[in-house]
Amino acid sequence: MLMAVYGAIVSIASLLDLGVKYLGPLLADTNKQVLEIHESVFRQELEMRSLGEQMK
């Protein structure tokens, strides 16, 4: 019984380790893309505001 619990814990830990190895870079890349999109939207808003100020 104890060995089965230990085996389950070890297998879950190894799956989590694989998840971190493979999903970590993927999530980091996704976060980077989201930040780049936010940055470009922010720059466009600034450009629109400056154009609006120039037209006044």
HTML snippet that shows the backbone in 3Dmol.js (N, CA, C, O; Angstrom):
<script src="https://3Dmol.org/build/3Dmol-min.js"></script>
<div id="view" style="width:600px;height:400px;position:relative"></div>
<script>
const pdb = `
ATOM      1  N   MET A   1       0.831  -1.202   0.000  1.00  0.00           N
ATOM      2  CA  MET A   1       0.000   0.000   0.000  1.00  0.00           C
ATOM      3  C   MET A   1       0.868   1.255   0.000  1.00  0.00           C
ATOM      4  O   MET A   1       0.651   2.187  -0.775  1.00  0.00           O
ATOM      5  N   LEU A   2       1.848   1.249   0.886  1.00  0.00           N
ATOM      6  CA  LEU A   2       2.728   2.417   0.982  1.00  0.00           C
ATOM      7  C   LEU A   2       3.541   2.598  -0.296  1.00  0.00           C
ATOM      8  O   LEU A   2       3.780   3.724  -0.733  1.00  0.00           O
ATOM      9  N   MET A   3       3.962   1.489  -0.889  1.00  0.00           N
ATOM     10  CA  MET A   3       4.733   1.576  -2.133  1.00  0.00           C
ATOM     11  C   MET A   3       3.877   2.125  -3.272  1.00  0.00           C
ATOM     12  O   MET A   3       4.380   2.853  -4.128  1.00  0.00           O
ATOM     13  N   ALA A   4       2.595   1.785  -3.291  1.00  0.00           N
ATOM     14  CA  ALA A   4       1.710   2.296  -4.341  1.00  0.00           C
ATOM     15  C   ALA A   4       1.545   3.807  -4.207  1.00  0.00           C
ATOM     16  O   ALA A   4       1.563   4.533  -5.201  1.00  0.00           O
ATOM     17  N   VAL A   5       1.384   4.273  -2.973  1.00  0.00           N
ATOM     18  CA  VAL A   5       1.258   5.717  -2.740  1.00  0.00           C
ATOM     19  C   VAL A   5       2.552   6.417  -3.140  1.00  0.00           C
ATOM     20  O   VAL A   5       2.529   7.465  -3.784  1.00  0.00           O
ATOM     21  N   TYR A   6       3.682   5.826  -2.750  1.00  0.00           N
ATOM     22  CA  TYR A   6       4.978   6.405  -3.105  1.00  0.00           C
ATOM     23  C   TYR A   6       5.155   6.448  -4.626  1.00  0.00           C
ATOM     24  O   TYR A   6       5.633   7.444  -5.170  1.00  0.00           O
ATOM     25  N   GLY A   7       4.771   5.376  -5.305  1.00  0.00           N
ATOM     26  CA  GLY A   7       4.870   5.332  -6.768  1.00  0.00           C
ATOM     27  C   GLY A   7       3.997   6.384  -7.418  1.00  0.00           C
ATOM     28  O   GLY A   7       4.396   7.010  -8.400  1.00  0.00           O
ATOM     29  N   ALA A   8       2.801   6.581  -6.873  1.00  0.00           N
ATOM     30  CA  ALA A   8       1.903   7.598  -7.427  1.00  0.00           C
ATOM     31  C   ALA A   8       2.492   8.990  -7.243  1.00  0.00           C
ATOM     32  O   ALA A   8       2.431   9.824  -8.147  1.00  0.00           O
ATOM     33  N   ILE A   9       3.063   9.235  -6.065  1.00  0.00           N
ATOM     34  CA  ILE A   9       3.662  10.554  -5.803  1.00  0.00           C
ATOM     35  C   ILE A   9       4.834  10.800  -6.740  1.00  0.00           C
ATOM     36  O   ILE A   9       4.977  11.898  -7.277  1.00  0.00           O
ATOM     37  N   VAL A  10       5.676   9.790  -6.942  1.00  0.00           N
ATOM     38  CA  VAL A  10       6.832   9.937  -7.828  1.00  0.00           C
ATOM     39  C   VAL A  10       6.379  10.171  -9.268  1.00  0.00           C
ATOM     40  O   VAL A  10       6.956  11.000  -9.972  1.00  0.00           O
ATOM     41  N   SER A  11       5.350   9.446  -9.710  1.00  0.00           N
ATOM     42  CA  SER A  11       4.898   9.626 -11.095  1.00  0.00           C
ATOM     43  C   SER A  11       4.263  11.000 -11.290  1.00  0.00           C
ATOM     44  O   SER A  11       4.457  11.626 -12.332  1.00  0.00           O
ATOM     45  N   ILE A  12       3.510  11.476 -10.301  1.00  0.00           N
ATOM     46  CA  ILE A  12       2.929  12.822 -10.401  1.00  0.00           C
ATOM     47  C   ILE A  12       4.033  13.868 -10.431  1.00  0.00           C
ATOM     48  O   ILE A  12       3.967  14.827 -11.200  1.00  0.00           O
ATOM     49  N   ALA A  13       5.052  13.683  -9.589  1.00  0.00           N
ATOM     50  CA  ALA A  13       6.157  14.638  -9.568  1.00  0.00           C
ATOM     51  C   ALA A  13       6.895  14.653 -10.904  1.00  0.00           C
ATOM     52  O   ALA A  13       7.292  15.717 -11.380  1.00  0.00           O
ATOM     53  N   SER A  14       7.082  13.483 -11.512  1.00  0.00           N
ATOM     54  CA  SER A  14       7.788  13.454 -12.797  1.00  0.00           C
ATOM     55  C   SER A  14       6.936  14.089 -13.894  1.00  0.00           C
ATOM     56  O   SER A  14       7.471  14.750 -14.784  1.00  0.00           O
ATOM     57  N   LEU A  15       5.609  13.897 -13.840  1.00  0.00           N
ATOM     58  CA  LEU A  15       4.736  14.553 -14.816  1.00  0.00           C
ATOM     59  C   LEU A  15       4.775  16.064 -14.649  1.00  0.00           C
ATOM     60  O   LEU A  15       4.802  16.801 -15.635  1.00  0.00           O
ATOM     61  N   LEU A  16       4.778  16.527 -13.404  1.00  0.00           N
ATOM     62  CA  LEU A  16       4.855  17.970 -13.169  1.00  0.00           C
ATOM     63  C   LEU A  16       6.179  18.525 -13.681  1.00  0.00           C
ATOM     64  O   LEU A  16       6.225  19.623 -14.236  1.00  0.00           O
ATOM     65  N   ASP A  17       7.251  17.766 -13.493  1.00  0.00           N
ATOM     66  CA  ASP A  17       8.557  18.199 -13.982  1.00  0.00           C
ATOM     67  C   ASP A  17       8.548  18.315 -15.499  1.00  0.00           C
ATOM     68  O   ASP A  17       9.072  19.283 -16.050  1.00  0.00           O
ATOM     69  N   LEU A  18       7.958  17.338 -16.177  1.00  0.00           N
ATOM     70  CA  LEU A  18       7.855  17.411 -17.638  1.00  0.00           C
ATOM     71  C   LEU A  18       6.998  18.601 -18.052  1.00  0.00           C
ATOM     72  O   LEU A  18       7.314  19.294 -19.019  1.00  0.00           O
ATOM     73  N   GLY A  19       5.912  18.837 -17.317  1.00  0.00           N
ATOM     74  CA  GLY A  19       5.049  19.971 -17.630  1.00  0.00           C
ATOM     75  C   GLY A  19       5.794  21.281 -17.520  1.00  0.00           C
ATOM     76  O   GLY A  19       5.639  22.164 -18.363  1.00  0.00           O
ATOM     77  N   VAL A  20       6.602  21.409 -16.482  1.00  0.00           N
ATOM     78  CA  VAL A  20       7.372  22.644 -16.305  1.00  0.00           C
ATOM     79  C   VAL A  20       8.398  22.797 -17.419  1.00  0.00           C
ATOM     80  O   VAL A  20       8.605  23.898 -17.928  1.00  0.00           O
ATOM     81  N   LYS A  21       9.039  21.698 -17.797  1.00  0.00           N
ATOM     82  CA  LYS A  21      10.062  21.767 -18.849  1.00  0.00           C
ATOM     83  C   LYS A  21       9.472  22.185 -20.187  1.00  0.00           C
ATOM     84  O   LYS A  21      10.069  22.980 -20.913  1.00  0.00           O
ATOM     85  N   TYR A  22       8.292  21.647 -20.516  1.00  0.00           N
ATOM     86  CA  TYR A  22       7.735  21.898 -21.845  1.00  0.00           C
ATOM     87  C   TYR A  22       6.758  23.062 -21.877  1.00  0.00           C
ATOM     88  O   TYR A  22       6.710  23.802 -22.860  1.00  0.00           O
ATOM     89  N   LEU A  23       5.981  23.233 -20.817  1.00  0.00           N
ATOM     90  CA  LEU A  23       4.991  24.313 -20.816  1.00  0.00           C
ATOM     91  C   LEU A  23       5.596  25.643 -20.388  1.00  0.00           C
ATOM     92  O   LEU A  23       5.105  26.701 -20.783  1.00  0.00           O
ATOM     93  N   GLY A  24       6.648  25.603 -19.591  1.00  0.00           N
ATOM     94  CA  GLY A  24       7.266  26.841 -19.125  1.00  0.00           C
ATOM     95  C   GLY A  24       7.691  27.754 -20.265  1.00  0.00           C
ATOM     96  O   GLY A  24       7.257  28.905 -20.308  1.00  0.00           O
ATOM     97  N   PRO A  25       8.526  27.281 -21.196  1.00  0.00           N
ATOM     98  CA  PRO A  25       8.929  28.138 -22.323  1.00  0.00           C
ATOM     99  C   PRO A  25       7.756  28.558 -23.201  1.00  0.00           C
ATOM    100  O   PRO A  25       7.735  29.671 -23.726  1.00  0.00           O
ATOM    101  N   LEU A  26       6.775  27.662 -23.359  1.00  0.00           N
ATOM    102  CA  LEU A  26       5.608  27.996 -24.175  1.00  0.00           C
ATOM    103  C   LEU A  26       4.823  29.136 -23.543  1.00  0.00           C
ATOM    104  O   LEU A  26       4.417  30.076 -24.227  1.00  0.00           O
ATOM    105  N   LEU A  27       4.611  29.049 -22.233  1.00  0.00           N
ATOM    106  CA  LEU A  27       3.882  30.114 -21.537  1.00  0.00           C
ATOM    107  C   LEU A  27       4.680  31.409 -21.542  1.00  0.00           C
ATOM    108  O   LEU A  27       4.108  32.489 -21.684  1.00  0.00           O
ATOM    109  N   ALA A  28       5.990  31.311 -21.388  1.00  0.00           N
ATOM    110  CA  ALA A  28       6.818  32.514 -21.406  1.00  0.00           C
ATOM    111  C   ALA A  28       6.737  33.185 -22.772  1.00  0.00           C
ATOM    112  O   ALA A  28       6.667  34.411 -22.858  1.00  0.00           O
ATOM    113  N   ASP A  29       6.745  32.390 -23.839  1.00  0.00           N
ATOM    114  CA  ASP A  29       6.644  32.938 -25.191  1.00  0.00           C
ATOM    115  C   ASP A  29       5.286  33.595 -25.398  1.00  0.00           C
ATOM    116  O   ASP A  29       5.198  34.660 -26.009  1.00  0.00           O
ATOM    117  N   THR A  30       4.226  32.966 -24.893  1.00  0.00           N
ATOM    118  CA  THR A  30       2.885  33.539 -25.021  1.00  0.00           C
ATOM    119  C   THR A  30       2.799  34.858 -24.269  1.00  0.00           C
ATOM    120  O   THR A  30       2.244  35.830 -24.781  1.00  0.00           O
ATOM    121  N   ASN A  31       3.346  34.898 -23.057  1.00  0.00           N
ATOM    122  CA  ASN A  31       3.336  36.144 -22.286  1.00  0.00           C
ATOM    123  C   ASN A  31       4.096  37.237 -23.013  1.00  0.00           C
ATOM    124  O   ASN A  31       3.681  38.396 -23.004  1.00  0.00           O
ATOM    125  N   LYS A  32       5.208  36.877 -23.644  1.00  0.00           N
ATOM    126  CA  LYS A  32       6.006  37.852 -24.389  1.00  0.00           C
ATOM    127  C   LYS A  32       5.197  38.417 -25.554  1.00  0.00           C
ATOM    128  O   LYS A  32       5.228  39.621 -25.807  1.00  0.00           O
ATOM    129  N   GLN A  33       4.476  37.552 -26.259  1.00  0.00           N
ATOM    130  CA  GLN A  33       3.655  38.011 -27.381  1.00  0.00           C
ATOM    131  C   GLN A  33       2.542  38.933 -26.902  1.00  0.00           C
ATOM    132  O   GLN A  33       2.255  39.944 -27.544  1.00  0.00           O
ATOM    133  N   VAL A  34       1.911  38.592 -25.776  1.00  0.00           N
ATOM    134  CA  VAL A  34       0.843  39.440 -25.236  1.00  0.00           C
ATOM    135  C   VAL A  34       1.400  40.802 -24.852  1.00  0.00           C
ATOM    136  O   VAL A  34       0.770  41.826 -25.116  1.00  0.00           O
ATOM    137  N   LEU A  35       2.572  40.824 -24.232  1.00  0.00           N
ATOM    138  CA  LEU A  35       3.181  42.099 -23.857  1.00  0.00           C
ATOM    139  C   LEU A  35       3.522  42.930 -25.086  1.00  0.00           C
ATOM    140  O   LEU A  35       3.352  44.150 -25.076  1.00  0.00           O
ATOM    141  N   GLU A  36       4.001  42.281 -26.144  1.00  0.00           N
ATOM    142  CA  GLU A  36       4.315  43.013 -27.374  1.00  0.00           C
ATOM    143  C   GLU A  36       3.054  43.607 -27.990  1.00  0.00           C
ATOM    144  O   GLU A  36       3.085  44.725 -28.503  1.00  0.00           O
ATOM    145  N   ILE A  37       1.946  42.872 -27.943  1.00  0.00           N
ATOM    146  CA  ILE A  37       0.683  43.397 -28.480  1.00  0.00           C
ATOM    147  C   ILE A  37       0.232  44.598 -27.664  1.00  0.00           C
ATOM    148  O   ILE A  37      -0.175  45.612 -28.230  1.00  0.00           O
ATOM    149  N   HIS A  38       0.300  44.495 -26.338  1.00  0.00           N
ATOM    150  CA  HIS A  38      -0.093  45.622 -25.490  1.00  0.00           C
ATOM    151  C   HIS A  38       0.774  46.843 -25.769  1.00  0.00           C
ATOM    152  O   HIS A  38       0.285  47.972 -25.812  1.00  0.00           O
ATOM    153  N   GLU A  39       2.068  46.600 -25.958  1.00  0.00           N
ATOM    154  CA  GLU A  39       2.988  47.704 -26.221  1.00  0.00           C
ATOM    155  C   GLU A  39       2.650  48.393 -27.541  1.00  0.00           C
ATOM    156  O   GLU A  39       2.670  49.621 -27.621  1.00  0.00           O
ATOM    157  N   SER A  40       2.341  47.617 -28.568  1.00  0.00           N
ATOM    158  CA  SER A  40       2.024  48.227 -29.864  1.00  0.00           C
ATOM    159  C   SER A  40       0.706  48.991 -29.796  1.00  0.00           C
ATOM    160  O   SER A  40       0.582  50.056 -30.401  1.00  0.00           O
ATOM    161  N   VAL A  41      -0.281  48.464 -29.069  1.00  0.00           N
ATOM    162  CA  VAL A  41      -1.555  49.182 -28.915  1.00  0.00           C
ATOM    163  C   VAL A  41      -1.324  50.486 -28.168  1.00  0.00           C
ATOM    164  O   VAL A  41      -1.887  51.517 -28.534  1.00  0.00           O
ATOM    165  N   PHE A  42      -0.504  50.451 -27.128  1.00  0.00           N
ATOM    166  CA  PHE A  42      -0.207  51.655 -26.355  1.00  0.00           C
ATOM    167  C   PHE A  42       0.484  52.699 -27.233  1.00  0.00           C
ATOM    168  O   PHE A  42       0.167  53.886 -27.157  1.00  0.00           O
ATOM    169  N   ARG A  43       1.422  52.258 -28.059  1.00  0.00           N
ATOM    170  CA  ARG A  43       2.104  53.196 -28.965  1.00  0.00           C
ATOM    171  C   ARG A  43       1.130  53.810 -29.959  1.00  0.00           C
ATOM    172  O   ARG A  43       1.212  55.002 -30.253  1.00  0.00           O
ATOM    173  N   GLN A  44       0.209  53.005 -30.478  1.00  0.00           N
ATOM    174  CA  GLN A  44      -0.783  53.533 -31.417  1.00  0.00           C
ATOM    175  C   GLN A  44      -1.678  54.561 -30.740  1.00  0.00           C
ATOM    176  O   GLN A  44      -2.023  55.577 -31.344  1.00  0.00           O
ATOM    177  N   GLU A  45      -2.058  54.305 -29.485  1.00  0.00           N
ATOM    178  CA  GLU A  45      -2.877  55.273 -28.758  1.00  0.00           C
ATOM    179  C   GLU A  45      -2.121  56.582 -28.570  1.00  0.00           C
ATOM    180  O   GLU A  45      -2.692  57.662 -28.714  1.00  0.00           O
ATOM    181  N   LEU A  46      -0.836  56.481 -28.249  1.00  0.00           N
ATOM    182  CA  LEU A  46      -0.035  57.696 -28.083  1.00  0.00           C
ATOM    183  C   LEU A  46       0.065  58.470 -29.394  1.00  0.00           C
ATOM    184  O   LEU A  46      -0.023  59.698 -29.400  1.00  0.00           O
ATOM    185  N   GLU A  47       0.247  57.756 -30.500  1.00  0.00           N
ATOM    186  CA  GLU A  47       0.325  58.417 -31.803  1.00  0.00           C
ATOM    187  C   GLU A  47      -0.991  59.110 -32.141  1.00  0.00           C
ATOM    188  O   GLU A  47      -0.989  60.227 -32.656  1.00  0.00           O
ATOM    189  N   MET A  48      -2.113  58.453 -31.853  1.00  0.00           N
ATOM    190  CA  MET A  48      -3.421  59.053 -32.131  1.00  0.00           C
ATOM    191  C   MET A  48      -3.635  60.301 -31.274  1.00  0.00           C
ATOM    192  O   MET A  48      -4.178  61.298 -31.749  1.00  0.00           O
ATOM    193  N   ARG A  49      -3.212  60.243 -30.021  1.00  0.00           N
ATOM    194  CA  ARG A  49      -3.356  61.412 -29.148  1.00  0.00           C
ATOM    195  C   ARG A  49      -2.508  62.570 -29.650  1.00  0.00           C
ATOM    196  O   ARG A  49      -2.955  63.717 -29.658  1.00  0.00           O
ATOM    197  N   SER A  50      -1.277  62.266 -30.070  1.00  0.00           N
ATOM    198  CA  SER A  50      -0.413  63.347 -30.544  1.00  0.00           C
ATOM    199  C   SER A  50      -0.958  63.934 -31.839  1.00  0.00           C
ATOM    200  O   SER A  50      -0.862  65.142 -32.057  1.00  0.00           O
ATOM    201  N   LEU A  51      -1.530  63.096 -32.701  1.00  0.00           N
ATOM    202  CA  LEU A  51      -2.157  63.612 -33.922  1.00  0.00           C
ATOM    203  C   LEU A  51      -3.358  64.485 -33.575  1.00  0.00           C
ATOM    204  O   LEU A  51      -3.580  65.524 -34.198  1.00  0.00           O
ATOM    205  N   GLY A  52      -4.126  64.063 -32.586  1.00  0.00           N
ATOM    206  CA  GLY A  52      -5.274  64.859 -32.151  1.00  0.00           C
ATOM    207  C   GLY A  52      -4.846  66.204 -31.602  1.00  0.00           C
ATOM    208  O   GLY A  52      -5.500  67.218 -31.847  1.00  0.00           O
ATOM    209  N   GLU A  53      -3.755  66.217 -30.862  1.00  0.00           N
ATOM    210  CA  GLU A  53      -3.246  67.484 -30.317  1.00  0.00           C
ATOM    211  C   GLU A  53      -2.748  68.390 -31.441  1.00  0.00           C
ATOM    212  O   GLU A  53      -2.926  69.607 -31.378  1.00  0.00           O
ATOM    213  N   GLN A  54      -2.131  67.813 -32.460  1.00  0.00           N
ATOM    214  CA  GLN A  54      -1.619  68.613 -33.572  1.00  0.00           C
ATOM    215  C   GLN A  54      -2.759  69.225 -34.379  1.00  0.00           C
ATOM    216  O   GLN A  54      -2.605  70.309 -34.942  1.00  0.00           O
ATOM    217  N   MET A  55      -3.901  68.542 -34.441  1.00  0.00           N
ATOM    218  CA  MET A  55      -5.021  69.038 -35.236  1.00  0.00           C
ATOM    219  C   MET A  55      -5.767  70.175 -34.538  1.00  0.00           C
ATOM    220  O   MET A  55      -6.504  70.915 -35.189  1.00  0.00           O
ATOM    221  N   LYS A  56      -5.588  70.322 -33.239  1.00  0.00           N
ATOM    222  CA  LYS A  56      -6.301  71.383 -32.502  1.00  0.00           C
ATOM    223  C   LYS A  56      -5.800  72.762 -32.858  1.00  0.00           C
ATOM    224  O   LYS A  56      -6.295  73.756 -32.327  1.00  0.00           O
TER     225      LYS A  56
END
`;
const viewer = $3Dmol.createViewer("view");
viewer.addModel(pdb, "pdb");
viewer.setStyle({}, {cartoon: {color: "spectrum"}});
viewer.zoomTo();
viewer.render();
</script>
